[in-house]
Amino acid sequence: MKGRVALCLWLGLVPVGAHAVEGLEPPAQQAMTDANIVIVGENHDNVHHHDRQAAVVAELKPRAVVWEMMSPTDAVLITPDLIGDKDALATALDWENSGWPGFDLYYPIIEAAPAAKHYGAEIAREDLMDIYRRGAAAVLPTALRFRLGDPLPPAEQEEREALQKAAHCDMLPDEQLPAMVEVQRARDAALADAALRALEATGGPVVVIAGNGHARSDWGVPAALELAQPGIKVFSLGQAEDGRIEGRFNAVLSSPGVERDDACEPLRKE
């Protein structure tokens, strides 16, 4: 691998000073380096995925980082003064009550981008409920830009609904599944909108930290970006567990899975 990277450096295919992400082939490395926006997926509780996200951020030195896990008002609290104090930053973000896995997983990513501007794309719960009831096109100001009022192709709609049903332990009534797909589309659009605003404000590159479902290029944030700004250079990196992942990406790297309880088991007992 090192020999191939050295050859690419000699040929000018990778900028001098760039360091290859471990496991990423040189053409993918080059595409990632050239991109305006890089979306790095994750399984939220997998420490290996977060370690790789931190490595990508350290390499790319993005001017902005967009977070699925933070609201816009939360993200602006990440200041140079607080980045050096993990506990103070976690307190400022009220991370303990955020519902996301421990701050220890995410802090190295923040620490790897000390000069970056941070953007939050989390949609407020009350707005999500409104989207669930009325649809994304009726709620989000950016709906037209991301064509949220357009119906999805039937095959994609069906696949999305099946994934939502599985993600909710096969316990959601079928009539609720279209609304859950609406919520997912809204989240993709919110991440894409934040990424475009970050790119316009900073010049990029921009790194987006989000779950694999949002990072997938066939219908996640990359697809939303292409709708809003055709031709924009986007790179999506999916992170598999033991080789398993749903969707298409520009590149996929795999890490060991982590031990986790069966989240559906308590529901089955009710």
VENNOR-V951592 format. One line per field, one symbol per residue. phi: phi as a letter, one per 40 degrees, with the letter a starting at -180 (. if undefined). A space follows every 50 residues. Layout:
BEGIN
phi = ???
END
This chain:
BEGIN
phi = .ccccccccccgcbddhcbccdgccdccdcccccccbbbbcacdbccccc ccdcccccccfccabbbccbcdccccccbdccdcbdcccccccfcdbcgc ddcdccddccccbcbccbbbbccddccccccdcbgcccbcccdccbfccc ccddccdccccccccccbgfbccdcccdcccdcccccdcccccccccccc cbggcbbbbacdccccccacddccccccadgccbbbbcbcbfgbachbac abbbbccbcaccccdccccc
END
